[in-house]
Amino acid sequence: MKGPALVPSAPTPQRIAHGDVLIVPSPSGLPTQHLISSAIGANSLFVAQQWLQPGEKVLLHTHPVEESITFLSGTGEATLGAQIVEIGAGTSLYIPAGAVHGFRCTAGTLHVLFTFPIAEFAETTLVEETLADD
């Protein structure tokens, strides 16, 4: 006779106090907070934030999944494949899986919120290897 089937427990709603979340370096070496991930029970969502100061940049890279990037403050420019676009507060970017992208801060603190449709920081393949100035 078989016992009852084990049903995985569903994640529970949570409040995340950003001040309680560790700041860790991103693949580009920038301060990053992983706000929502498998660490809190998420199954298919990753949300993080990071901050760039003038002159700092996220190196050109790709991910095997889609990404959304929203800029909450500061200004800068983003590279989307061969295109360069202005970014800043009130701007979001949609990055398809495999698309080369990166961005840099030109003024103020560029506060960035980004998401992946998986519960971890997506695998990152750097296309640009150094942080040398342009």
N, C-alpha and C positions, 0 to 999 in steps of 0.2 A: 504494500500500500504506500502510495506517495504522500508526502507531507504537503502542506500548502505552498504554492509558488511564492517565491520571494519577489515582492514588488519594490523597485528602488524608490526611496523616499523622494518626494518632490522638493525642490529648493523652496526656501521660505523667503518672503519679502524681508528686506533688510534696509536699514539706514546706515550709510557709510559716512563717517565723519572724516573728511579729508585730512585733518590734522593728525589722525591716528594711523594714516597709511604711509608706509616707508617711501622715501624717494630713492630711486635706483637709476643708474645710468642706462640710457637707451643705446642701441647699436652705434649711434653717432656720438655717444658720450654725454648726452644732454640729460639734465635732471628730469625724471619721469615718475609719475605715480600711476600704478596699476589699480584703478578704482574698482572695476568689476571684472572678475575673471573666475576661473575654476576654483581659485583659493577661497572664494566666498560661496561657492556652490553653483555658479553660472554654468550652463551647459553649452550655450552657443552665442555668447556675447562677451566681448572684451571692450572695456572703456578705459581710457587713460588720458592723462593730461601732462603737458610739459611746457616749459618756459624757455624762451630764447632771448638773449640780450643782443643789441645791435652788433652785427658782424658774425654772430653764431649762425650755424646752418645745420640742417639735416642733410646728410650726404645723399647723393642720388642712389636709389635702391629700388627693389621690387619686392612684392609679396605674392604668394600663390593664391591669395584670396582678395576680395574687394576690401576697400577701406574708405571710410568717410573721415574727413578732417574739417573741423570747424575752428575758426580763429575768433577768439573772444576779445583780444586787445592787441595793440601794437600794429605795425605795418611791415610789409616785406614783399618778397616775390617768390613765386613757386615755379618750378620746372615740371611740366607735364609732358613727357615725351620730348618733342622738339619745340614745344610752345613754352613761353615764359609769360606768366600772368601776375598781376598785382593781387596781393592778399592783405587782409586786415580784418578788424572787427566787423562782424556782419557778413563775412564771406565763408563759404564752405566749398570743399572740393570733393568730388567723387572720383575715386581711383579704381579702375577696373583691375582685376587680377592680372598680374604680369606687367602692368604699365610702369615704366621708369618714371620716378618722381622724387622730388626733394624740395626744400624751401629754405629761405634765409630771412633773418630779421634785419630790417634796415632802420627802424626807429621804434623807440619805446620797448616795453617788454611784450614779446609776441607770446601770448597765452593760447595754447593749442589744446583742443579736445579731439581725440581720435578714437575710432571704433573699428573692430573687426567682427565678422560673423562667426567667430570661433571663440572659445573661452580662454585663450592664451594669446600673448603677444605673437603675432603671426611671424612665421619664418621670414627672415629678412636676408636678401642677397644684395650686398653692397655692389654698386656699379662704379662708384667713386671711392677710392681707397684712402684718401687723406683729408684732413681738415685744412689744408693749405688755402690761403686766400686766392681769390680769382685774379 
